[in-house]
Amino acid sequence: MIDYSDALNLSTLIHAQDPTLNIGYLDVTYSDLGGADRASLMIRATSETKQKFPYGILQNAHYSMFQVDYNHQKNRYVIEQFSKHHEMPKFRKCSTAKSLTEVAQKIVNYFN
């Protein structure tokens, strides 16, 4: 199950796993619109820093947005890319991970 502290942990894990600092901007938020048992994490990341966004808009930068859900039946996190800049590579349609550390590694690998 995903809770609010997972958003803080995932942000810390992504920064810790990114030694080359390819992720210039990272925002991880917690969303529980469907109820606490269906909570998810939303990840917005770019290769540029916030000060270098064209016209100050995230969607003008080389960005990618991900949603991380938890599948209770399979005991796995599900990572789905739902928006990206047209020049960014494709992320697998739906990827799974066993832990938040593995989720962080997959996000960092995507930007490398």
DSSP file (Angstrom, degrees, kcal/mol; ACC not computed):
  #  RESIDUE AA STRUCTURE BP1 BP2  ACC     N-H-->O    O-->H-N    N-H-->O    O-->H-N    TCO  KAPPA ALPHA  PHI   PSI    X-CA   Y-CA   Z-CA
    1    1 A M              0   0    0      0, 0.0     2,-0.4     0, 0.0    36,-0.1   0.000 360.0 360.0 360.0 141.9    0.0    0.0    0.0
    2    2 A I        +     0   0    0     37,-0.2     2,-0.2    34,-0.2    37,-0.2  -0.775 360.0 175.8 -96.2 135.1    1.2    3.5   -0.8
    3    3 A D    >>  -     0   0    0     -2,-0.4     3,-1.3    36,-0.0     4,-0.6  -0.784  46.5 -90.0-130.2 178.8    1.1    6.2    1.8
    4    4 A Y  H >> S+     0   0    0      1,-0.3     3,-1.0    -2,-0.2     4,-0.9   0.842 120.6  59.3 -60.5 -37.1    2.3    9.9    2.0
    5    5 A S  H 3> S+     0   0    0      1,-0.2     4,-2.4     2,-0.2    -1,-0.3   0.763  93.1  68.5 -66.5 -23.1    5.8    9.0    3.3
    6    6 A D  H <> S+     0   0    0     -3,-1.3     4,-2.9     1,-0.2    -1,-0.2   0.842  93.9  57.3 -63.9 -32.3    6.4    7.0    0.2
    7    7 A A  H <X S+     0   0    0     -3,-1.0     4,-1.8    -4,-0.6    -1,-0.2   0.920 110.0  43.5 -63.6 -43.1    6.4   10.2   -1.9
    8    8 A L  H  X S+     0   0    0     -4,-0.9     4,-2.0     2,-0.2    -2,-0.2   0.907 115.3  49.1 -67.8 -41.9    9.2   11.6    0.3
    9    9 A N  H  X S+     0   0    0     -4,-2.4     4,-2.7     2,-0.2    -2,-0.2   0.910 110.2  50.3 -64.0 -42.9   11.1    8.3    0.2
   10   10 A L  H  X S+     0   0    0     -4,-2.9     4,-2.5     2,-0.2     5,-0.2   0.899 109.1  51.5 -65.5 -40.5   10.9    7.9   -3.6
   11   11 A S  H  X S+     0   0    0     -4,-1.8     4,-1.9    -5,-0.2    -1,-0.2   0.923 112.8  45.7 -60.3 -44.5   12.2   11.4   -4.1
   12   12 A T  H  X S+     0   0    0     -4,-2.0     4,-2.1     1,-0.2    -2,-0.2   0.902 112.5  50.9 -65.0 -42.3   15.2   10.7   -1.9
   13   13 A L  H  X S+     0   0    0     -4,-2.7     4,-1.8     2,-0.2    -2,-0.2   0.892 108.9  50.8 -64.4 -40.1   15.8    7.4   -3.5
   14   14 A I  H  < S+     0   0    0     -4,-2.5     4,-0.5     1,-0.2    -1,-0.2   0.930 111.9  46.8 -64.7 -44.6   15.8    8.8   -7.0
   15   15 A H  H >< S+     0   0    0     -4,-1.9     3,-0.7     1,-0.2    -1,-0.2   0.876 112.6  50.9 -64.3 -36.3   18.3   11.6   -6.1
   16   16 A A  H 3< S+     0   0    0     -4,-2.1    -1,-0.2     1,-0.2    -2,-0.2   0.825 111.2  47.6 -70.1 -31.2   20.5    9.0   -4.4
   17   17 A Q  T 3< S+     0   0    0     -4,-1.8    -1,-0.2     1,-0.2    -2,-0.2   0.423  95.0  80.8 -90.4   0.8   20.5    6.7   -7.4
   18   18 A D    X   +     0   0    0     -3,-0.7     3,-1.0    -4,-0.5    -1,-0.2  -0.676  47.4 160.8-108.9  76.9   21.3    9.5   -9.9
   19   19 A P  T 3  S+     0   0    0      0, 0.0    -1,-0.2     0, 0.0    -2,-0.1   0.799  76.0  50.4 -69.7 -27.7   25.1    9.9   -9.6
   20   20 A T  T 3  S-     0   0    0      0, 0.0    -2,-0.1     0, 0.0     0, 0.0   0.472 103.9-130.2 -89.1  -0.9   25.4   11.8  -13.0
   21   21 A L    <   +     0   0    0     -3,-1.0    -6,-0.0    -6,-0.1    -3,-0.0   0.894  52.1 152.9  54.4  47.5   22.6   14.2  -12.1
   22   22 A N        +     0   0    0      1,-0.1     2,-0.8    86,-0.1    -1,-0.1   0.679  55.5  76.9 -76.7 -18.6   20.7   13.7  -15.4
   23   23 A I        +     0   0    0      1,-0.2    24,-0.2    -5,-0.1     3,-0.1  -0.838  56.8 175.3 -96.0 109.4   17.4   14.6  -13.7
   24   24 A G        +     0   0    0     22,-1.6     2,-0.4    -2,-0.8    26,-0.3   0.822  69.2  25.9 -83.5 -32.7   17.4   18.4  -13.3
   25   25 A Y  E     +A   46   0A   0     21,-1.4    21,-2.1    24,-0.2     2,-0.4  -0.999  66.1 176.9-135.7 133.4   13.9   18.7  -11.9
   26   26 A L  E     +A   45   0A   0     -2,-0.4     2,-0.4    19,-0.2    19,-0.2  -0.997   5.7 176.8-140.2 131.8   11.9   16.1   -9.9
   27   27 A D  E     -A   44   0A   0     17,-2.5    17,-2.7    -2,-0.4     2,-0.5  -0.966   4.1-176.0-136.2 118.7    8.5   16.4   -8.3
   28   28 A V  E     -A   43   0A   0     -2,-0.4     2,-0.3    15,-0.2    15,-0.2  -0.967  11.2-179.5-116.2 121.6    6.9   13.4   -6.6
   29   29 A T  E     -A   42   0A   0     13,-2.6    13,-2.7    -2,-0.5     2,-0.4  -0.884  24.2-127.9-123.9 154.9    3.4   13.8   -5.2
   30   30 A Y  E     -A   41   0A   0     -2,-0.3     2,-0.4    11,-0.2    11,-0.2  -0.834  23.7-171.2-100.3 133.1    0.9   11.6   -3.4
   31   31 A S  E     +A   40   0A   0      9,-2.8     9,-2.7    -2,-0.4     3,-0.1  -0.989  19.5 165.2-130.1 125.6   -2.6   11.2   -4.8
   32   32 A D    >   +     0   0    0     -2,-0.4     3,-1.5     7,-0.2     7,-0.1  -0.194  30.2 132.1-129.0  42.8   -5.5    9.5   -3.0
   33   33 A L  T 3  S+     0   0    0      1,-0.3     3,-0.1     5,-0.1    -1,-0.1   0.820  76.9  49.6 -64.2 -30.8   -8.4   10.7   -5.0
   34   34 A G  T 3  S-     0   0    0      1,-0.3    -1,-0.3     4,-0.3     3,-0.1   0.371 130.2 -80.5 -88.0   5.5   -9.8    7.2   -5.3
   35   35 A G    X   -     0   0    0     -3,-1.5     3,-1.5     1,-0.1    -1,-0.3  -0.257  49.6 -75.9 109.4 159.3   -9.4    6.6   -1.6
   36   36 A A  G >  S+     0   0    0      1,-0.3     3,-1.0     2,-0.2   -34,-0.2   0.792 128.5  57.7 -63.2 -29.1   -6.5    5.6    0.6
   37   37 A D  G 3  S+     0   0    0      1,-0.2    -1,-0.3    -3,-0.1    -2,-0.1   0.630 111.4  42.8 -77.7 -11.7   -6.6    2.0   -0.5
   38   38 A R  G <  S+     0   0    0     -3,-1.5    -4,-0.3    -6,-0.1    -1,-0.2  -0.070  84.8 145.2-119.9  32.2   -6.1    3.1   -4.2
   39   39 A A    <   -     0   0    0     -3,-1.0    31,-0.5   -37,-0.2     2,-0.3  -0.273  24.0-174.9 -70.0 155.9   -3.5    5.8   -3.6
   40   40 A S  E     -A   31   0A   0     -9,-2.7    -9,-2.8    29,-0.1     2,-0.4  -0.933  22.7-120.5-144.9 167.9   -0.8    6.4   -6.2
   41   41 A L  E     -AB  30  68A   0     27,-2.5    27,-2.9    -2,-0.3     2,-0.5  -0.932  18.4-152.7-112.3 137.3    2.4    8.5   -6.7
   42   42 A M  E     -AB  29  67A   0    -13,-2.7   -13,-2.6    -2,-0.4     2,-0.5  -0.945  10.6-164.2-110.4 128.7    2.8   11.0   -9.5
   43   43 A I  E     -AB  28  66A   0     23,-2.9    23,-2.7    -2,-0.5     2,-0.5  -0.957   9.0-177.1-117.9 125.2    6.3   11.7  -10.7
   44   44 A R  E     +AB  27  65A   0    -17,-2.7   -17,-2.5    -2,-0.5     2,-0.3  -0.989  17.5 165.0-118.2 123.8    7.2   14.7  -12.9
   45   45 A A  E     -AB  26  64A   0     19,-2.3    19,-2.1    -2,-0.5     2,-0.3  -0.989  14.2-176.1-141.6 147.4   10.8   14.8  -14.0
   46   46 A T  E     -AB  25  63A   0    -21,-2.1   -22,-1.6    -2,-0.3   -21,-1.4  -0.921  33.2-130.2-135.7 163.0   12.9   16.7  -16.6
   47   47 A S  S    S+     0   0    0     15,-1.5     2,-0.2    -2,-0.3    16,-0.1   0.630  92.6  68.0 -86.4 -14.7   16.5   16.6  -17.8
   48   48 A E  S    S-     0   0    0     14,-0.3    -2,-0.2   -23,-0.1     2,-0.1  -0.643  89.5-108.9 -98.8 160.0   16.6   20.5  -17.4
   49   49 A T    >   -     0   0    0     -2,-0.2     3,-1.3   -25,-0.1     4,-0.2  -0.441  35.5-105.5 -79.3 163.9   16.5   22.5  -14.2
   50   50 A K  G >  S+     0   0    0    -26,-0.3     3,-1.1     1,-0.3    -1,-0.1   0.828 119.8  58.4 -61.4 -33.0   13.4   24.6  -13.5
   51   51 A Q  G 3  S+     0   0    0      1,-0.2    -1,-0.3     5,-0.0     5,-0.1   0.715 103.9  53.1 -69.9 -20.1   15.2   27.8  -14.4
   52   52 A K  G <  S+     0   0    0     -3,-1.3    -1,-0.2     2,-0.1    -2,-0.2   0.321  74.8 125.1-100.0   7.2   15.9   26.5  -17.9
   53   53 A F  S X  S-     0   0    0     -3,-1.1     3,-2.1    -4,-0.2     2,-0.3  -0.496  75.1-106.2 -63.3 130.8   12.3   25.5  -18.8
   54   54 A P  G >  S-     0   0    0      0, 0.0     3,-1.5     0, 0.0     6,-0.2  -0.460 102.0  -8.0 -60.0 122.4   11.4   27.3  -22.1
   55   55 A Y  G 3  S-     0   0    0     -2,-0.3     3,-0.1     1,-0.3    -2,-0.1   0.663 121.2 -76.9  60.2  19.2    9.0   30.1  -21.1
   56   56 A G  G <  S+     0   0    0     -3,-2.1     2,-0.5     1,-0.2    -1,-0.3   0.685  98.1 131.0  71.2  19.4    9.0   28.7  -17.6
   57   57 A I    X   -     0   0    0     -3,-1.5     3,-1.4     1,-0.1     4,-0.5  -0.917  54.0-147.1-113.1 127.6    6.6   25.8  -18.6
   58   58 A L  G >  S+     0   0    0     -2,-0.5     3,-1.7     1,-0.3    -1,-0.1   0.884  97.8  58.2 -56.2 -43.7    7.3   22.2  -17.7
   59   59 A Q  G 3  S+     0   0    0      1,-0.3    -1,-0.3     3,-0.1     4,-0.2   0.604  99.1  59.7 -70.2 -10.3    5.7   20.8  -20.8
   60   60 A N  G <  S+     0   0    0     -3,-1.4    -1,-0.3    -6,-0.2    -2,-0.2   0.618  97.7  73.8 -87.4 -14.4    8.1   22.8  -23.0
   61   61 A A  S <  S-     0   0    0     -3,-1.7     2,-1.6    -4,-0.5    -8,-0.1  -0.331 107.5 -85.1 -88.1 175.0   11.1   21.1  -21.4
   62   62 A H  S    S+     0   0    0     -2,-0.1   -15,-1.5    23,-0.1   -14,-0.3  -0.656  76.0 158.2 -81.2  87.6   12.3   17.5  -22.0
   63   63 A Y  E     -B   46   0A   0     -2,-1.6    22,-2.2   -17,-0.2     2,-0.3  -0.607  32.6-166.2-113.7 166.4    9.9   16.0  -19.5
   64   64 A S  E     -BC  45  84A   0    -19,-2.1   -19,-2.3    20,-0.2     2,-0.4  -0.964   8.8-153.5-150.3 143.0    8.2   12.7  -18.6
   65   65 A M  E     -BC  44  83A   0     18,-3.1    17,-1.8    -2,-0.3    18,-1.2  -0.965  14.2-174.9-121.6 135.2    5.4   12.0  -16.2
   66   66 A F  E     -BC  43  81A   0    -23,-2.7   -23,-2.9    -2,-0.4     2,-0.4  -0.905  16.1-150.2-127.3 152.9    4.8    8.7  -14.5
   67   67 A Q  E     -BC  42  80A   0     13,-2.6    13,-2.4    -2,-0.3     2,-0.5  -0.993  11.3-160.3-121.0 132.7    2.2    7.2  -12.2
   68   68 A V  E     +BC  41  79A   0    -27,-2.9   -27,-2.5    -2,-0.4     2,-0.2  -0.961  15.7 173.2-117.0 118.0    3.1    4.6   -9.6
   69   69 A D  E     - C   0  78A   0      9,-2.4     9,-2.9    -2,-0.5     2,-0.5  -0.726  28.6-124.2-114.4 166.5    0.4    2.3   -8.3
   70   70 A Y  E     - C   0  77A   0    -31,-0.5     2,-0.8    -2,-0.2     7,-0.2  -0.969  13.5-150.2-116.1 123.4    0.5   -0.7   -6.0
   71   71 A N  E  >> - C   0  76A   0      5,-3.3     5,-1.4    -2,-0.5     4,-1.2  -0.822   7.8-167.4 -91.9 109.6   -1.0   -4.0   -7.2
   72   72 A H  T  45S+     0   0    0     -2,-0.8    -1,-0.2     1,-0.2     5,-0.0   0.832  83.3  55.5 -68.9 -33.2   -2.2   -5.8   -4.0
   73   73 A Q  T  45S+     0   0    0      1,-0.2    -1,-0.2     3,-0.1    -2,-0.0   0.893 120.5  29.1 -68.4 -38.8   -2.8   -9.2   -5.8
   74   74 A K  T  45S-     0   0    0      2,-0.2    -1,-0.2    -3,-0.1    -2,-0.2   0.476 100.1-129.7 -99.9  -3.6    0.7   -9.4   -7.2
   75   75 A N  T  <5 +     0   0    0     -4,-1.2     2,-0.3     1,-0.2    -3,-0.2   0.919  67.5 120.2  53.1  48.7    2.5   -7.4   -4.4
   76   76 A R  E   < -C   71   0A   0     -5,-1.4    -5,-3.3    20,-0.0     2,-0.3  -0.971  66.2-117.3-139.8 152.8    4.2   -5.2   -6.9
   77   77 A Y  E     -CD  70  97A   0     20,-3.3    20,-2.2    -2,-0.3     2,-0.5  -0.720  26.8-147.1 -85.4 141.3    4.4   -1.6   -7.9
   78   78 A V  E     -CD  69  96A   0     -9,-2.9    -9,-2.4    -2,-0.3     2,-0.5  -0.957   9.4-161.8-114.0 123.6    3.2   -0.7  -11.3
   79   79 A I  E     +CD  68  95A   0     16,-3.6    16,-2.6    -2,-0.5     2,-0.4  -0.908  11.6 178.1-108.4 127.3    4.9    2.2  -13.2
   80   80 A E  E     -C   67   0A   0    -13,-2.4   -13,-2.6    -2,-0.5     2,-0.6  -0.993  23.2-143.0-133.3 129.0    3.1    3.8  -16.1
   81   81 A Q  E     +C   66   0A   0     11,-0.5   -15,-0.2    -2,-0.4     3,-0.1  -0.790  24.2 170.4 -86.8 123.2    4.3    6.7  -18.2
   82   82 A F  E     +     0   0A   0    -17,-1.8     2,-0.3    -2,-0.6   -16,-0.2   0.526  62.1  18.7-113.8  -7.2    1.3    8.8  -19.1
   83   83 A S  E     +C   65   0A   0    -18,-1.2   -18,-3.1     2,-0.0    -1,-0.3  -0.961  62.2 159.7-160.3 144.9    2.9   11.9  -20.7
   84   84 A K  E     -C   64   0A   0     -2,-0.3   -20,-0.2   -20,-0.2     2,-0.1  -0.987  44.1 -89.7-158.5 162.0    6.2   12.9  -22.2
   85   85 A H    >   -     0   0    0    -22,-2.2     3,-1.7    -2,-0.3   -23,-0.1  -0.489  44.5-115.9 -70.0 147.2    8.0   15.3  -24.5
   86   86 A H  T 3  S+     0   0    0      1,-0.3    -1,-0.1    -2,-0.1   -24,-0.1   0.723 114.1  52.5 -63.6 -21.0    7.9   14.2  -28.1
   87   87 A E  T 3  S+     0   0    0      2,-0.1    -1,-0.3     0, 0.0   -25,-0.1   0.521  88.8  98.6 -91.4  -5.4   11.7   13.9  -28.2
   88   88 A M  S <  S-     0   0    0     -3,-1.7    23,-0.1   -25,-0.2   -25,-0.0  -0.538  81.4-106.7 -81.2 148.2   11.9   11.7  -25.1
   89   89 A P        -     0   0    0      0, 0.0     2,-0.2     0, 0.0    -1,-0.1  -0.268  39.6 -95.9 -69.7 161.0   12.2    7.9  -25.6
   90   90 A K        -     0   0    0     -6,-0.0     2,-0.3     1,-0.0     3,-0.1  -0.524  29.8-145.3 -76.7 143.2    9.3    5.6  -24.9
   91   91 A F        -     0   0    0     -2,-0.2   -10,-0.1     1,-0.1    -1,-0.0  -0.789  42.2 -82.5 -98.6 150.1    9.0    3.9  -21.5
   92   92 A R        -     0   0    0     -2,-0.3   -11,-0.5     1,-0.1     3,-0.3  -0.206  44.3-110.5 -52.8 146.3    7.5    0.4  -21.5
   93   93 A K  S    S-     0   0    0      1,-0.3     2,-0.3   -13,-0.1   -12,-0.3   0.878  99.5  -3.5 -47.3 -48.6    3.7    0.5  -21.5
   94   94 A C  S    S-     0   0    0    -14,-0.1     2,-0.3     2,-0.0    -1,-0.3  -0.917  73.9-172.4-150.8 119.1    3.5   -0.8  -18.0
   95   95 A S  E     -D   79   0A   0    -16,-2.6   -16,-3.6    -2,-0.3     2,-0.3  -0.837   9.5-147.7-114.7 151.9    6.5   -1.8  -15.9
   96   96 A T  E     -D   78   0A   0     -2,-0.3     2,-0.3   -18,-0.2   -18,-0.2  -0.852  11.3-174.0-119.5 156.8    6.5   -3.5  -12.5
   97   97 A A  E     -D   77   0A   0    -20,-2.2   -20,-3.3    -2,-0.3     3,-0.1  -0.988  25.1-142.2-146.0 150.9    8.9   -3.3   -9.6
   98   98 A K  S    S+     0   0    0     -2,-0.3     2,-0.3   -22,-0.2    -1,-0.1   0.736  84.5  13.7 -85.5 -23.9    9.1   -5.2   -6.3
   99   99 A S  S  > S-     0   0    0    -22,-0.1     4,-1.7     1,-0.1     5,-0.1  -0.920  77.5-105.5-145.7 168.1   10.2   -2.1   -4.2
  100  100 A L  H  > S+     0   0    0     -2,-0.3     4,-2.5     1,-0.2     5,-0.2   0.807 119.1  60.3 -66.1 -29.3   10.4    1.6   -4.2
  101  101 A T  H  > S+     0   0    0      2,-0.2     4,-2.1     1,-0.2    -1,-0.2   0.902 105.5  47.2 -63.6 -40.6   14.2    1.3   -4.7
  102  102 A E  H  > S+     0   0    0      2,-0.2     4,-2.0     1,-0.2    -2,-0.2   0.856 109.6  53.6 -69.1 -35.3   13.6   -0.6   -7.9
  103  103 A V  H  X S+     0   0    0     -4,-1.7     4,-2.0     2,-0.2    -2,-0.2   0.937 109.5  48.6 -61.5 -46.7   11.0    2.0   -9.0
  104  104 A A  H  X S+     0   0    0     -4,-2.5     4,-2.4     1,-0.2    -2,-0.2   0.906 109.8  52.0 -60.1 -42.9   13.7    4.7   -8.4
  105  105 A Q  H  X S+     0   0    0     -4,-2.1     4,-2.6     1,-0.2    -1,-0.2   0.888 108.6  50.4 -62.4 -39.9   16.3    2.7  -10.4
  106  106 A K  H  X S+     0   0    0     -4,-2.0     4,-1.6     2,-0.2    -1,-0.2   0.879 111.1  48.6 -67.9 -37.7   13.9    2.4  -13.4
  107  107 A I  H  X S+     0   0    0     -4,-2.0     4,-1.5     2,-0.2    -2,-0.2   0.927 113.2  47.0 -66.7 -44.7   13.2    6.1  -13.4
  108  108 A V  H  X S+     0   0    0     -4,-2.4     4,-1.1     1,-0.2    -2,-0.2   0.907 110.8  52.4 -64.0 -42.0   16.9    7.0  -13.3
  109  109 A N  H  < S+     0   0    0     -4,-2.6    -1,-0.2     1,-0.2     3,-0.2   0.852 104.4  57.6 -62.3 -34.4   17.7    4.4  -16.0
  110  110 A Y  H  < S+     0   0    0     -4,-1.6    -1,-0.2     1,-0.2    -2,-0.2   0.900 109.0  44.3 -62.9 -40.6   15.1    6.0  -18.2
  111  111 A F  H  <        0   0    0     -4,-1.5    -1,-0.2     1,-0.2    -2,-0.2   0.640 360.0 360.0 -81.1 -14.2   16.8    9.4  -18.0
  112  112 A N     <        0   0    0     -4,-1.1    -1,-0.2    -3,-0.2    -2,-0.2   0.424 360.0 360.0 -91.7 360.0   20.3    7.9  -18.5
